């Protein structure tokens, strides 16, 4: 009797095991995509969104290098906004024309590309590899589209393990690009609103300042000095923003001071000085009505406090004085010393610096004064 051919049970089993592995891998990547989308949209800082976009691209595509290129419409060019990898700085100096290279082609046509043999593709721009001494094995590149408009491209280069990019990669990468587009647009809108707010605050401060003919440009200088020294202090990004607003609005309480006192050309008498001292508290009361600005109240209310407790309005000492208030205090003091008044000539910057050093540790915070001096010595003040 002839032997009947038996079904290959081992082959079927291996096939099912491989299918199950692919399903599990796809599930893991979809889960990763979801997590990456949440991370992308958890910040409204434009630079941080871009950085996270590239980290997500590399992680999701399991690639060696990733890049985010944005379109400059006026110049009709693409520039590397973020490029992660060992040669990031060299890559970021390269600019592509729209239609040039794989990225330029995707930007021009708004259609994704997978190029697994770039050396054979006439669209491939070899200049990047030549300038960075890098070897591109394969590329996956997708457009970043905001409201039906291509604003840039997202690309991943050299899939790990020597594998080729495939259609599954493309589907996931396109979904990631959609998440990036949403995050970039949200950050852009937030940035525009933030800029509009700063401009409004500066206009308000300028209007208040115009009531005092002897302090022209004071607010702008205090803001510049505050931000310059803040670079040498351990402030978080959010604190830098609160500092900027605090510096701009530190004298907003003067809106409630009588012109007779505010515009007086002579030195103030004790009663008038006590009146003008109220501007710190009044400024805090004005801002207190805007819950979104609660974090700038300390900088406004306490920028006349002194380390030894002799300041106002509450006579706070040392560490009880918020850091933002300490910074504004140094900037405000320096500008007051170097500004001409009808009853005295302003000090030179060098003499004023010496005065700050003398007040360090008693009236003014020592670390903040040191930061001011560093900024001054570097020509930033």
Secondary structure, DSSP 8 states (H G I E B T S, - for coil): --------HHHHHHHHHHHHHHHHHHHHHHHHHHHHHHHHTT---HHHHHHHHHHHHHHHHTEEEEEEEEEETTTTEEEEEEEESTTHHHHHT-EEETTSHHHHHHHHH---EEES-GGG-TT--THHHHHHT-----EEEEEEEETTEEEEEEEEEEEGGG----HHHHHHHHHHHHHHHHHHHHHHHHHHHHHHHHHHHHHHHHHHHTT-TT-TTHHHHHHHHHHHHHTTS---HHHHHHHHHHHHHTTGGGGGS-HHHHT-SS---HHHHHHHTTHHHHHHHHHTT-GGGGGGHHHHHTTT--TBS--SSS--BGGGS-HHHHHHHHHHHHHHHHS-BTTB----HHHHHHHHHHHBTTTB-HHHHHHHHHHHHTT--
